[in-house]
């Protein structure tokens, strides 16, 4: 149900069917209902048509209809039929892979994704790696659940769609399209084909897309008692159609919500009419349990785009929402708007630090200003997954983090809200629920408080380096204070890369892991950055060659791999590789041998390390730069001669 609200939400079909409907073929009737977005009715006609003519066209339309109604099992059956039918297009394999993933069949999904990308030579192959990595990660995450306890709130859920729960005083307010349940409408569901009278517009009781009711607001007590009554939330939204998931200010006196509303000028009956989502707000009337008439959000635009999924900050000054307005990064993006001192809303700002080329949904900001939202883009278990991004600056957030299993599942997971950092609600249509979408409460098990602290030092002087930049992967970056200190908060069961850097210094990188840590702990990890000295030779230890040879031995490769890391960590430096021999043998021969050895090192850095050739130069010095007295004719021990046989690198540019 929530995916219906992703782009356009309510599809109001206003096409008058001719009086000879019964005379039309099943396929023609199916196509008419499909094109009217009445998928719940289209499938019946397509099934009849398929019995007479088992074509790819019908199989694919059945698969699409079931997918759009969130009927995953039937969708898988029909995509399998379509994929096995001669002439099936590449998109069938992509959708089939998505459905298999939503059904938790990750190995099978990878096969279909690969088939799609083999056929589609015009698409970015990097996305295949993302999709297959998501399947691999899902298997791994489901084997190692995070410390979260989930509970299906059966006293709130029905056999229909229930989602978007939030606290409101002593009650829980949520969205549902339930029918004939306690607190809901008590008249029988309409049966049969839905006809839309051109003078009345869409049916006011049944939503043709799903054959279910429209979304309305409900409330129940927070006690969790099975005798708690679920009732309509006492509020008139001014529409007979969808009303969903409100967000309240901290004082409970103002709420923002999404709705669909038929325009006053409803006269376009010649074609399908798409009604866009809008955000409205209402204020609680003083001294009464009633609400004022809904007020439209300034940036509603029913003719061009949808806005929905509102989240109002506790002080009522910033509104986060989702929209498919022009200029976004993907299908639906998260935006925010701020209220000025006169109560006017500023223009929408795209939250680019969290948005993607996919669809972002249901934003929520916690007490630390961190954001939670759902997305179908990136490494996911399937469908919409819930992500978290840590707040860094006014409108910036760090990298998004998948909340993994069991918060996420192979199906759609969304509408995540958290209270006090440890409890809250989410919505999901995962297997094992009561209805299509269900409300789940969650409790975060106690998490170890793990902190990383350290100091950035000058490697030679051992003095702290102020104003150096320290980056921790998956978290962000900080600048050291006057004493060179830095600190980060870490998560359990995670691996990080810690990096310290500053202009004119070689950076230092360290690995940090919290795996196996279950209690509060502070990890100490200092960084040592080396002051760059131009044109100063630095010996590469343990670079040895077989007698009279210049090829790189395995033991030498280990040391050169360390140099490769230095070069990759410091992409701004250029180096010279210098090779030296002892005084044994002919001077000219030694010069040539040392040049070959220096060339071999450079070639290793290029071919094995992938270092840009333009950053490297080589020079053989032969016996021209001896480190001791062992020149021609001087009697020296093997160890003294060995001291002169060396390979060095010199930073020549930065």
C-alpha positions in Angstrom: 0.0 0.0 0.0 2.7 2.5 0.8 4.3 2.0 -2.6 1.1 3.3 -4.1 2.1 6.6 -2.5 5.6 6.6 -4.0 5.1 8.7 -7.0 1.6 9.7 -7.8 -0.5 8.0 -5.1 -4.2 8.1 -5.8 -4.9 7.2 -9.4 -8.4 8.4 -10.0 -9.8 6.7 -13.1 -12.6 8.6 -14.8 -13.1 6.8 -18.1 -16.8 6.0 -18.8 -17.0 2.4 -19.9 -19.3 1.7 -22.9 -22.5 -0.2 -22.4 -21.3 -3.2 -24.4 -18.6 -4.2 -21.8 -19.9 -7.7 -21.6 -19.4 -8.2 -25.3 -15.8 -7.3 -25.2 -13.1 -9.9 -25.1 -11.5 -10.8 -21.8 -8.1 -9.5 -23.0 -9.6 -6.1 -24.1 -11.4 -5.7 -20.8 -8.2 -6.7 -18.9 -6.2 -4.1 -20.8 -8.8 -1.4 -20.1 -8.7 -2.1 -16.4 -4.9 -2.3 -16.4 -4.6 1.0 -18.2 -7.1 2.5 -15.6 -4.7 1.2 -12.8 -7.5 -1.2 -11.7 -5.0 -4.0 -11.2 -7.3 -5.9 -8.8 -9.8 -6.3 -11.5 -7.4 -6.6 -14.4 -6.0 -9.9 -13.1 -9.3 -11.7 -13.3 -9.7 -10.8 -17.0 -6.1 -11.6 -17.8 -6.4 -15.1 -16.1 -9.4 -15.8 -18.3 -7.6 -14.6 -21.4 -4.5 -16.7 -20.6 -6.5 -19.9 -20.5 -7.5 -19.2 -24.1 -4.1 -17.9 -25.3 -1.0 -18.4 -23.2 1.0 -15.4 -24.6 4.0 -13.6 -23.2 2.0 -10.4 -23.2 -0.6 -11.7 -20.9 1.9 -13.4 -18.6 3.9 -10.2 -18.2 0.8 -8.1 -17.5 -0.3 -10.6 -14.9 3.1 -10.4 -13.3 3.1 -6.6 -13.3 -0.4 -6.5 -11.9 0.4 -8.8 -9.0 3.7 -6.9 -8.3 1.9 -3.6 -8.2 -0.6 -5.0 -5.7 2.2 -6.4 -3.5 1.1 -9.9 -4.2 4.7 -11.3 -4.2 4.0 -15.0 -4.5 1.7 -14.7 -7.6 4.1 -12.1 -9.0 7.0 -14.6 -8.8 4.9 -17.3 -10.5 4.0 -15.1 -13.4 7.4 -13.6 -13.9 8.8 -17.1 -14.0 6.3 -17.9 -16.8 7.2 -14.7 -18.6 10.9 -15.3 -18.3 10.6 -18.8 -19.6 8.6 -17.6 -22.6 10.4 -17.1 -25.9 10.9 -13.4 -26.8 10.8 -12.1 -23.2 12.6 -8.8 -22.8 15.4 -7.9 -20.5 13.2 -5.9 -18.1 11.3 -9.1 -17.3 14.5 -10.6 -15.8 15.2 -7.4 -13.7 11.7 -7.4 -12.3 11.8 -11.2 -11.7 15.1 -10.7 -9.8 13.5 -8.0 -7.7 10.5 -10.2 -6.8 12.8 -13.2 -6.0 14.8 -10.9 -3.7 11.6 -9.7 -2.0 10.7 -13.4 -1.5 14.1 -14.0 0.1 15.5 -16.1 -2.8 18.8 -14.3 -3.1 20.8 -16.9 -5.1 18.0 -17.1 -7.7 17.7 -13.3 -7.8 21.4 -13.0 -8.7 20.9 -15.2 -11.7 18.1 -13.1 -13.0 20.0 -9.8 -12.4 22.9 -11.2 -14.4 20.7 -12.2 -17.3 19.3 -8.7 -17.4 22.7 -7.0 -17.5 24.0 -9.5 -20.1 21.1 -8.4 -22.4 21.2 -4.7 -21.6 24.6 -3.6 -22.9 23.6 0.0 -22.7 23.2 0.2 -18.9 25.8 0.8 -16.1 27.3 -2.5 -15.1 28.2 -1.1 -11.7 24.6 -1.5 -10.7 24.8 -5.2 -11.2 27.6 -5.3 -8.6 25.3 -3.3 -6.2 22.4 -5.7 -6.7 24.4 -8.9 -6.3 26.3 -7.4 -3.3 22.9 -6.6 -1.8 21.9 -10.3 -2.2 25.2 -11.4 -0.6 24.9 -9.0 2.3 21.3 -10.0 2.9 22.3 -13.6 3.4 25.1 -12.5 5.8 23.0 -10.1 7.8 20.1 -12.6 8.2 22.5 -15.1 9.7 23.8 -12.4 12.2 20.8 -10.4 13.5 21.4 -7.0 15.2 20.4 -6.5 18.8 16.8 -5.4 18.1 13.7 -7.1 19.4 10.6 -6.8 17.1 7.0 -7.3 18.1 4.0 -7.4 15.8 1.4 -5.1 17.4 -1.5 -7.4 16.8 -3.9 -5.2 18.8 -3.4 -2.5 16.2 -3.1 -4.6 13.0 -5.9 -6.0 10.9 -6.1 -8.2 7.8 -5.7 -5.1 5.7 -2.9 -2.5 5.5 -1.8 -0.8 8.8 1.2 1.4 9.0 2.8 4.7 10.0 2.4 4.5 13.8 3.4 7.5 16.0 2.8 8.5 19.6 0.3 11.1 20.3 -0.2 11.7 24.0 -1.4 8.4 25.5 -2.5 7.1 22.1 -0.9 5.7 19.0 -2.1 7.2 15.8 -1.7 5.2 12.6 -2.9 4.7 9.0 -5.1 1.9 7.8 -7.4 0.9 4.9 -9.2 -1.7 7.2 -12.8 -2.5 6.5 -15.5 -3.8 8.7 -13.1 -4.1 11.7 -13.6 -2.7 15.1 -13.8 1.1 14.8 -14.0 1.0 11.0 -16.9 1.3 8.5 -19.5 -1.3 9.1 -21.2 -1.6 5.7 -20.3 -4.5 3.3 -17.5 -4.2 0.7 -18.6 -3.5 -2.8 -18.2 -6.4 -5.2 -17.7 -6.8 -8.9 -16.4 -4.4 -11.6 -16.1 -0.8 -10.6 -17.8 1.7 -12.9 -16.9 5.3 -12.7 -19.7 7.7 -13.5 -18.4 10.6 -15.5 -20.4 13.0 -13.3 -19.1 11.6 -10.0 -15.5 10.8 -10.6 -13.8 7.9 -8.8 -15.5 5.6 -6.3 -15.5 7.1 -2.9 -15.2 3.8 -1.0 -13.1 1.4 -3.0 -9.6 2.1 -4.4 -9.4 0.5 -7.8 -5.7 -0.1 -7.7 -6.0 -2.6 -4.9 -9.7 -3.2 -4.5 -9.4 -2.1 -0.9 -10.6 1.0 1.0 -8.9 4.3 1.1 -6.4 5.1 3.8 -7.8 6.8 6.9 -6.4 7.7 10.4 -7.0 5.6 13.4 -6.0 5.7 17.0 -5.7 3.3 20.0 -4.4 3.3 23.5 -0.7 2.7 24.2 -1.3 0.1 26.9 -1.0 -2.8 24.4 -4.1 -4.4 26.1 -6.1 -6.6 23.8 -9.3 -4.9 24.9 -8.1 -1.5 23.7 -10.4 -0.2 21.1 -9.2 1.0 17.7 -11.2 4.0 16.6 -11.2 6.7 13.9 -8.9 9.5 14.8 -11.3 12.4 15.6 -10.5 14.6 12.7 -12.1 15.7 9.4 -9.5 15.9 6.6 -12.0 17.2 4.1 -11.5 14.4 1.6 -13.2 11.0 0.9 -9.9 9.6 -0.3 -6.4 8.8 1.1 -5.3 10.4 4.4 -2.1 9.0 5.9 0.5 9.1 8.6 0.4 12.4 10.5 3.4 13.9 12.3 2.8 16.0 15.4 4.7 18.8 17.1 6.0 18.1 20.6 3.1 19.9 22.3 0.6 17.9 20.2 -1.2 21.0 19.1 -0.3 20.8 15.4 -0.1 18.0 12.9 1.0 17.5 9.3 -0.4 14.8 7.1 -0.7 13.6 3.5 -4.0 13.4 1.6 -5.5 13.1 -1.9 -8.3 15.5 -2.8 -10.3 15.8 -6.0 -9.9 19.3 -7.5 -12.9 21.6 -7.5 -12.9 21.7 -11.3 -13.5 18.0 -12.0 -14.5 18.0 -15.6 -11.7 16.2 -17.4 -13.5 12.9 -18.2 -11.9 12.2 -21.5 -8.8 10.6 -20.1 -7.2 9.1 -17.0 -6.7 11.7 -14.3 -3.8 11.4 -11.9 -4.4 13.1 -8.5 -1.1 14.2 -6.9 -0.4 13.9 -3.2 -0.5 17.0 -1.1 0.5 17.9 2.5 -1.9 19.7 4.8 -1.7 20.8 8.4 -4.2 21.4 11.1 -4.1 22.9 14.6 -5.9 21.6 17.6 -8.7 23.9 18.8 -8.0 25.3 22.3 -9.8 23.5 25.1 -11.4 21.0 22.7 -10.6 17.6 21.2 -11.3 19.0 17.7 -9.0 20.2 14.9 -9.2 23.2 12.6 -9.9 22.9 8.9 -6.8 21.6 7.0 -4.5 24.2 5.6 -2.5 23.3 2.4 1.3 23.4 2.5 2.7 26.3 0.5 4.5 24.0 -2.0 1.7 21.7 -2.9 1.4 21.5 -6.7 -1.4 19.1 -7.7 -0.9 19.7 -11.4 2.8 18.9 -11.5 4.1 16.8 -8.7 3.4 15.1 -5.4 4.5 16.0 -1.8 4.0 13.6 1.1 5.4 11.7 4.0 5.7 14.8 6.2 7.8 15.0 9.4 7.5 18.1 11.5 10.3 18.8 14.0 9.2 19.1 17.6 9.4 22.9 17.6 7.3 23.1 14.4 9.9 25.1 12.5 11.3 22.6 10.0 9.2 20.3 7.8 10.8 17.3 6.1 8.9 15.6 3.3 9.2 13.5 0.2 8.5 14.7 -3.4 9.0 13.8 -7.0 9.2 17.5 -8.0 11.5 18.4 -11.0 15.2 18.7 -10.3 15.5 15.7 -7.9 18.1 13.0 -7.9 15.8 10.0 -8.2 12.1 9.0 -8.2 11.2 10.5 -4.8 13.7 12.6 -2.8 13.6 14.0 0.7 13.3 17.8 1.0 13.0 20.2 3.9 11.5 23.6 4.4 12.0 26.0 7.2 9.5 28.4 8.7 10.7 32.0 9.2 9.8 34.4 12.1 6.6 35.4 10.4 5.4 31.8 10.0 6.1 31.6 6.2 7.7 28.4 4.8 10.9 28.8 2.9 11.6 27.1 -0.4 12.1 23.3 -0.5 15.8 22.2 -0.1 16.9 18.9 -1.6 18.6 16.8 1.1 21.3 15.7 -1.4 23.5 14.1 1.2 21.0 11.2 1.7 19.0 11.1 -1.6 19.9 8.7 -4.4 18.8 7.7 -7.9 16.1 5.5 -6.3 13.2 6.4 -4.1 13.6 7.8 -0.6 10.6 7.7 1.7 9.3 8.4 5.3 12.0 10.6 6.8 12.2 10.9 10.6 14.7 13.0 12.7 15.6 11.8 16.2 16.6 13.9 19.2 20.2 13.8 18.0 19.2 15.3 14.7 20.1 12.0 12.9 17.9 11.0 10.1 16.1 7.7 9.5 14.4 7.0 6.1 13.6 4.2 3.7 15.2 3.7 0.3 15.1 1.1 -2.5 18.6 2.1 -3.7 21.9 0.7 -2.6 22.7 -2.4 -0.6 19.3 -3.6 0.6 17.7 -6.9 1.7 14.8 -6.2 -0.7 12.3 -3.5 -1.6 12.4 -0.5 0.8 15.0 -0.8 3.5 15.4 1.5 6.5 18.6 3.5 6.7 20.2 5.9 9.2 22.5 8.8 8.5 24.3 10.7 11.3 23.9 14.5 11.4 27.1 16.4 10.7 26.1 20.0 9.8 22.9 22.0 9.3 21.8 20.2 6.1 24.4 17.5 5.8 24.5 13.9 7.0 27.2 11.2 7.0 27.0 8.1 4.8 23.8 6.2 5.1 23.9 3.0 7.1 21.5 0.1 6.5 19.9 -1.0 9.8 20.1 -4.6 8.7 18.1 -7.5 9.8 15.7 -7.8 11.7 14.8 -4.1 11.3 14.9 -4.8 7.6 13.5 -7.8 5.7 13.3 -9.0 2.1 10.0 -7.0 1.8 9.3 -3.3 2.3 10.3 -1.7 5.6 9.5 1.9 6.2 7.9 4.5 8.5 10.6 4.1 11.2 10.2 6.3 14.3 12.3 6.1 17.5 11.7 7.5 21.0 14.4 7.9 23.5 16.9 6.2 21.3 15.8 2.7 22.2 12.1 2.1 21.3 9.8 3.0 18.5 7.7 1.7 15.6 8.3 0.6 12.0 6.0 -0.7 9.3 6.6 -3.7 7.1 4.8 -6.2 4.8 7.2 -9.0 5.8 6.1 -12.6 5.9 4.4 -13.7 9.1 2.4 -10.5 9.6 -1.4 -10.2 10.3 -2.2 -8.2 7.1 -0.5 -6.7 4.1 1.4 -3.9 5.9 1.7 -4.3 9.7 2.9 -2.1 12.5 5.8 -3.5 14.6 7.2 -2.1 17.8 10.9 -2.4 18.4 13.3 -2.3 21.4 17.0 -1.8 21.0 18.9 -4.1 23.2 21.5 -2.4 25.4 24.4 -1.5 23.1 28.0 -1.2 24.4 29.2 2.4 24.4 32.4 2.1 22.4 34.6 5.2 21.9 37.7 5.7 19.9 40.3 8.2 21.2 43.7 9.1 20.0 46.3 11.7 19.2 48.0 12.6 15.9 51.8 12.8 16.4 54.7 13.9 14.3 56.4 10.6 13.6 59.9 12.0 14.1 59.5 14.5 16.9 56.7 12.6 18.7 55.0 16.0 19.2 51.2 16.4 18.8 50.0 17.8 15.4 47.2 20.3 15.8 44.7 20.9 13.0 45.3 17.6 11.2 42.4 15.9 9.5 41.3 12.5 10.9 38.8 10.4 8.9 37.0 7.3 10.2 35.3 5.3 7.5 31.5 4.9 7.8 31.4 7.8 10.3 33.0 11.0 9.1 36.0 13.3 9.8 37.2 15.7 12.5 40.0 18.2 12.9 42.4 17.7 15.8 42.5 20.3 18.6 45.6 22.1 19.9 46.8 18.9 21.6 46.4 16.8 18.5 43.5 14.9 20.0 40.5 13.3 18.3 37.6 11.0 19.2 34.7 9.1 17.6 31.8 7.0 18.8 31.8 3.5 17.3 29.2 0.9 16.7 29.3 -2.7 17.8 30.5 -5.5 15.4 32.1 -3.2 12.9 35.4 -2.6 11.1 36.7 0.8 10.4 39.7 2.5 8.7 41.2 5.4 10.6 43.3 7.9 8.6 45.3 10.9 9.8 46.6 13.5 7.3 47.8 17.0 7.0 49.4 19.1 4.2 53.2 18.5 3.9 52.9 15.2 5.8 52.7 11.6 4.8 49.4 10.2 6.1 49.0 7.3 8.5 46.3 4.7 8.3 45.2 2.2 11.0 42.5 -0.5 11.2 40.0 -0.4 14.0 37.5 -3.2 14.9 34.8 -3.5 17.5 34.0 -7.1 16.7 33.8 -9.1 19.9 33.4 -6.1 22.2 30.1 -6.4 24.2 30.8 -4.0 27.1 31.5 -0.3 27.3 35.1 0.4 26.2 37.4 3.1 25.0 39.8 2.1 22.3 43.1 4.0 22.1 44.6 4.4 18.6 47.3 7.1 17.9 48.3 8.1 14.5 51.9 9.1 13.4 52.2 11.3 10.3 55.7 11.8 8.8 56.8 15.3 7.7 57.7 15.3 4.0 61.3 16.2 3.2 61.8 16.8 -0.5 64.8 15.1 -2.1 65.7 13.1 1.0 66.3 9.4 0.3 64.3 6.9 2.4 65.5 3.3 2.4 63.0 0.6 1.5 63.9 -2.2 3.9 64.5 -5.8 2.9 64.8 -5.2 -0.9 67.1 -8.0 -1.9 67.9 -9.4 -5.4 69.4 -12.7 -6.5 73.0 -12.3 -7.5 73.4 -10.5 -10.8 69.5 -10.4 -11.2 67.1 -7.5 -11.3 63.7 -9.3 -11.0 61.5 -8.6 -7.9 61.7 -11.5 -5.4 58.6 -12.4 -3.2 60.2 -11.1 0.0 60.9 -7.8 -1.8 57.3 -7.6 -3.1 56.1 -7.6 0.5 58.0 -4.4 1.2 57.1 -2.8 -2.1 53.4 -3.4 -1.4 53.9 -1.1 1.7 55.3 1.6 -0.7 52.2 1.1 -2.9 50.0 1.8 0.1 52.0 5.0 0.9 51.6 6.2 -2.7 47.8 5.5 -2.7 47.4 7.1 0.7 49.3 10.2 -0.5 48.2 10.8 -4.1 49.8 14.2 -4.2 53.4 13.0 -4.1 55.8 12.0 -6.9 58.8 9.8 -6.1 62.1 8.7 -7.6 63.2 5.1 -7.1 67.0 4.9 -6.6 68.9 1.6 -6.7 72.5 1.2 -5.4 75.1 -1.6 -5.6 78.3 -2.3 -3.6 81.8 -1.7 -5.1 82.3 -5.3 -6.3 82.7 -5.7 -10.0 83.0 -3.3 -12.9 81.8 0.3 -12.2 79.9 0.6 -15.5 78.3 -2.9 -15.0 77.2 -1.9 -11.6 75.6 1.3 -12.9 73.7 -0.7 -15.5 72.6 -3.3 -13.0 71.3 -0.7 -10.6 69.3 1.0 -13.3 67.7 -2.3 -14.3 66.8 -2.9 -10.7 65.3 0.6 -10.3 63.3 0.0 -13.5 62.0 -3.3 -12.1 60.7 -1.6 -9.0 59.0 1.1 -11.0 57.4 -1.5 -13.2 56.1 -3.4 -10.2 54.5 -0.3 -8.7 52.8 0.3 -12.0 51.6 -3.2 -12.9 50.9 -4.6 -9.5 50.0 -1.4 -7.6 48.2 0.5 -10.3 50.3 3.6 -9.6 50.2 6.3 -12.3 53.4 6.1 -14.3 53.7 9.9 -14.4 54.3 9.9 -10.6 57.3 7.6 -10.8 60.9 7.9 -12.1 63.9 5.5 -11.7 67.6 6.0 -11.4 70.5 3.6 -11.0 73.4 5.0 -8.9 75.6 1.9 -9.1 78.4 2.3 -6.5 78.5 6.1 -6.7 76.8 6.7 -3.3 78.4 4.3 -0.9 77.4 4.6 2.7 80.7 3.5 4.2 84.4 3.1 3.4 84.0 0.0 1.1 85.0 1.5 -2.2 87.1 -0.2 -4.9 90.1 -2.1 -3.5 89.1 -1.8 0.2 88.8 -5.0 2.1 85.3 -5.1 3.7 83.2 -7.8 5.3 80.1 -9.2 3.6 77.9 -7.2 6.0 79.7 -4.0 5.2 79.1 -4.6 1.4 75.5 -5.5 2.1 74.9 -2.1 3.6 75.6 -0.4 0.3 73.2 -2.7 -1.7 69.9 -0.9 -1.2 66.8 0.5 -2.9 65.5 3.9 -1.8 62.6 6.2 -2.7 62.9 10.0 -2.7 59.9 12.3 -2.7 60.7 14.8 -5.5 57.3 16.6 -5.8 54.3 17.3 -3.7 
